[in-house]
Amino acid sequence: MSKMSHQINFGLVVGVGLALSGLGISASYAQTTPPTGGTAAAPSTTGTPSVDAGQATTNPSEFLIGNAVSDASSPQYQDVADAITRFRNNDVSGARELLARARQNNQKLPPVEIMMARLWAVSNQLNNFHVELEKAVMTYPDDPDAYLYLAELALAEHRVTDAESDLMRAKDLIAKYQANQKRKRNFDIRYNASMAAVAEERTQWSEAMPHLEAWLKLDPDNAAAHARMGRALFQMGRPTDAYNEYDAALKIDPKSINPYIALAGLYEQTKDRTNAAKSISYAVQKNPKDLNVHLQAARWGLATNQLNEAQKYADDALKIDPDSLEGKILRGIVARMTGDMKTAETRLQAAVVQAPANIDASNQLALVLIESPDKDKRDRAAQIAEYNLRATTQNGRTNPEVAATYAWVLYKLGKTAEAGQILAQIQQAGNISPDTAFYIAKILEDQDKIDGAIYVCEKALESPVPFAQRQATADLLDKLKKKKDAKDKGGSPAPTSDKK
């Protein structure tokens, strides 16, 4: 689970969302301050296998040219590795020169603009990413790579029609492309993965099938492809076949989701809680010592607001492995959501000690500590929240959940004006979590904006997503409505008849 916060997307938890890679370049290359000049880029939704941090560290050229050559680690590509280093050090022109020299020496490499685009993507520089792709389209009109990236980005941003248009252009170019068969295979994989994604976004499962089948024919050992095939089969009323595909994914990649838990998520989406619960039970029964299965089951309980189940599975996970970082964080989140602040603090504090850089753990810990009457703990909450905000702010963009935590901490410390400014910015950006909505409602109440506070509370309570402040939000809404009724009765004259 990549992000444990107030807002939990069970679609991502069970792995039924689209596989994210394409633009997904190893995070190890984005740790330094990137060159300025753009805004954050969204990840792409394709089936292209991404390079993990360990692989990229030992073979820094892989993520740029691994889809073009089979010997990316060869000394002959040292210019590519050096270009990555130059780029990380903000020497953009130097990086470009080295990549140009590398391609001059081997025309099988992707165009320089494509490689530069990927570097900008990993640095979250969307403007420059687009600029490079536009250059590539003009300079290399017969190369489909730029159109595929544009389609993948459009899919990540849910611009499905734009993605389909770019893919149709890419299809024609792929058919004619013969310069590098390794790149051509990669193009075919990405095209089919993305066309399947277009159909999936439109819930046109039968139209997704031929593209998923073509993808698997090209890359039969791709766990993401099997998982997405499983999802499509389930949606077409074939749960047994769906199970088999998820099972195939797990055999390929042991880190893949357990098939029964994947089915539980799909049943949950169709509001079939009975079969979802049965699938979770089967998963645990058949894998009593499997840490990942118990963690996945705990996430299911948390995501579906079955906190007793979540607590049971998280406790079982910690019995299997008392040092499980995710187990500690999950147990801490469940405890916080059930109001057991002592357990929440203990588990989350242990997680922070184990992994000081884990933002999920420290963010949750700050939310626990700020509720304490102990001044030292409240001060520590402020320190953690402020540090996390700085650590997750890049190019003026912040993590909304981390920013909301910082705002709530400020509010609890009496700094209402500062908290209100931050929450207003989060609200303006949209897609706030229910917990954040509660924080906003509290600020609005303090400003005597009762109607606005009521609206925000009602929207938060409509969400099926579990959140720690649900009961507090319900109580606040009741209080606000009573305050509004009293204000209306006391401030407005009784209605009179129109009759003379």
C-alpha positions, 0 to 999 in steps of 0.5 A: 500500500503506497499511502496510508492516510485518511483517504483509502482507495480500495481499488488500489488496495486490491490491485484492480486499478491500472498498472502504473509505470510508463513514466514511472522512473525509479524514485532514486533518481528524483531525490535531489532538487530537480531542474526548475521550470515545470509542474508536477507530472502525473504517473502514466497508466501502461503495462511497461514494466518499470525499473525498481530502485535497486535495479536502477541503482546498479544499472542507471542506464536501464530506465532510459534505454532498457527498452531499446537495447538488451545490454544497457549495463554495457560500458558503451552506454556510460554516456547515458549513465553520466547524463543521468548524473548531470541531470540530477546535478541540474546540468540540463544542457550537459545531460542533453549533450551526453545523450546526443553523443550516445545516440549518435554512437548507436541509432537504436537508442530512443531519440534524445527528446524522448530520453530527456522527456523521461528525465523531466517526468521523473523530476515532476516537470510536466511542462518540460516533459510536454515540450520534449515530446512536442519536439520529438513529434516534429523531429522524428515524425515516424517514431511512435514513442512520443504519442504513446507517452502522451496517451499514457499521460492522458490516461493517468489524467482520465482524458480518455478521448485524448488518449485514444486519439494519440493511440490511433496515431501511434498504432499507424506508426508502430505498424511501419516501424522497423528500426529496432525490434526491441523498441517495437515490441515495447511499443506493441505492449504499451499500445495494447496495455493503453488501449485496454485501459481506454476500454476499462475506463469506459467499462467496456470489458469485452473491448478490453479483452483482445488488447489484454490478450495481445499484451499477454501474448507479447509479455506472458510473464507480466503480473500486471497484465494477468491482474488486469485480465483478471479484473476484466474477466470478473466484470464479465461474470467469470470469477473463476477465470478471474481467480486463475489470472490473479493466481498467475500474477501471484506466481510470477510476482510474490508481491502481487495481491492474493487472488481471494483478496483481489476478488474480495475487492471486486465483490466489494465494488459490486456491493456484494459484501457477503462474497467479499467477506467469504473471499477474505476468510478463504485467503486467511484460512488458506494462508495462516502464516502469510504476512502479506495476506493478513496485511491485505486482509487488514487493509480490506477491513480498514477500507470497508470500515469494518474496523473490528476485522481490520484490527483482528487481521492487523494483530494477526499480522504482527503475531506473524512478524512483530517487526512488520512496519506496515503491520504497526502502521495499520494497527495504529491507524485502526486504533486511532480510528476507534479512539484507542489513542494509547495503542495508536501512539504506541504502534505509530511511535514504534513505526516511526522509530523503525522508519523515521522517514516514513511519512505515513507513520509520522503523519498519523503519529502527529494526528494522535499526539495533537489530541493529547493534553500533554504539552510536550506531545502537542509540541512534538506533533507540531514539529512532526507536521511542519517537518512533513510539510517541508519534506513533501513540498516540491515546486510549490505543490504539497501533499494535501493530506500532510498539509491538512494534518499541519493545518489541523495541528495549527488549529488545535494549537489556537492558530486558527487563521494560519490553519484556515489559509492552508485548508482553503488552499487544499479545498480550492485544489479539490478532492479533499478527504472526509477528515480534511472536510471535518477540519474545514468545517471546524474552521467555518464554524469558528468563522460563523459560516454555519451553512458552509460548515453544514454543507461540508459535513454533509458531504464528508458523511456521504463518503463511504470511505472510513475516516477517523473523524466520522463520529466527530463530524456527525456530532458537529453536523448535529450541533451546527443544525441546532445552531442554524435552527436557533439562529433562524428562529431568533433572527427572522420574523415569523411568516405572515399571510399575503392576505390583506 
